[in-house]
Amino acid sequence: MQSLAAIADPTRRRIVELLAERERSAGQLVEAFDLSAPAISQHLNVLREAGLVVTRAEGQSRIQSLNPAGFDELERWLEKTRAVWSRRLDALERELLADDARQQASAKSAKPKKKSK
């Protein structure tokens, strides 16, 4: 999953967060970090290769923006993972409730019975 690997890096996640606010030039992104322009360029290349960012030329500037379609892979993975965990947590809840019921039944049967007069 290339998109998940791309955002595993904290710098690339921050770039995505900044671009979620608004599109920016590569120079504006460089100003937001304590990194060199070539380093930011490498991060942008990874994000572009993953399909998360697109670049367009505007005069001498290269404008970076998010590619919403690039997040579809991440969304599908998250939905699948949530569904798996939801089923597992539901099964755990059922087991815990059944265990509680067994313990309550066991405690009731262990109580001494009152003698009748």
C-alpha positions in Angstrom: 0.0 0.0 0.0 2.0 2.9 -1.4 -0.2 5.7 0.0 0.0 4.3 3.6 3.8 4.0 3.3 4.0 7.6 2.0 2.2 9.1 5.0 4.1 7.0 7.5 6.7 9.7 7.5 5.9 12.6 9.8 7.2 15.3 7.4 5.0 13.9 4.6 2.0 13.8 6.9 2.6 17.4 7.8 2.8 18.3 4.1 -0.5 16.6 3.5 -2.0 18.5 6.4 -0.8 21.8 5.0 -2.1 21.0 1.6 -5.4 20.0 3.1 -5.7 23.7 4.3 -4.9 25.1 0.8 -2.7 24.4 -2.2 0.9 25.8 -1.9 3.9 26.3 -4.0 6.9 24.1 -3.3 8.7 27.2 -2.0 5.9 27.9 0.6 6.2 24.3 1.7 10.0 24.7 2.2 9.4 27.8 4.3 7.1 25.7 6.6 9.9 23.3 7.5 13.5 23.3 8.8 14.5 21.3 5.7 16.3 22.0 2.5 14.4 22.5 -0.8 15.8 19.2 -2.2 14.6 17.3 0.9 11.0 18.7 0.5 11.2 17.9 -3.2 12.0 14.3 -2.3 9.0 14.2 0.1 6.8 15.7 -2.6 8.0 13.1 -5.1 7.0 10.2 -2.7 3.6 11.8 -2.2 3.1 12.2 -6.0 4.2 8.7 -6.7 1.7 7.5 -4.2 -1.0 9.5 -5.9 -1.7 11.8 -2.9 -0.3 15.0 -4.4 -0.5 16.6 -7.8 1.6 19.4 -9.2 0.8 22.0 -11.8 2.9 24.6 -13.3 1.8 28.2 -12.8 4.4 30.5 -14.4 7.7 29.7 -12.7 6.0 28.2 -9.7 5.0 24.6 -9.1 1.7 24.5 -7.2 1.1 21.4 -5.0 -2.3 20.3 -4.1 -4.0 17.2 -2.7 -5.4 14.6 -5.1 -8.6 13.4 -3.4 -8.7 10.2 -5.5 -5.3 9.3 -4.1 -6.9 8.8 -0.7 -9.4 6.2 -1.9 -6.9 3.4 -1.2 -6.4 4.6 2.4 -10.1 4.9 2.9 -10.7 1.4 1.7 -8.0 0.0 3.9 -9.4 1.9 6.9 -12.9 0.7 6.3 -11.7 -2.9 6.0 -9.6 -2.6 9.2 -12.5 -1.0 11.1 -14.8 -3.8 10.0 -12.4 -6.5 11.2 -11.9 -4.8 14.5 -15.6 -4.1 14.9 -16.4 -7.8 14.5 -13.6 -8.8 16.9 -14.7 -6.3 19.5 -18.3 -7.4 19.2 -17.3 -11.0 19.7 -15.2 -10.0 22.7 -18.2 -8.1 24.2 -20.5 -11.1 23.7 -17.9 -13.4 25.4 -17.5 -11.0 28.3 -21.3 -10.7 28.8 -21.6 -14.5 28.6 -18.8 -14.9 31.2 -20.5 -12.3 33.5 -23.8 -14.3 33.2 -22.0 -17.6 34.0 -20.3 -16.0 37.1 -23.6 -14.6 38.3 -25.4 -17.9 37.9 -22.5 -19.6 39.7 -22.6 -17.1 42.6 -26.4 -17.6 42.9 -26.1 -21.4 43.1 -23.3 -21.2 45.6 -25.3 -19.2 48.1 -26.6 -21.2 51.1 -30.3 -21.8 51.1 -32.4 -20.6 54.0 -34.0 -23.3 56.1 -37.8 -23.2 56.3 -39.5 -23.2 59.7 
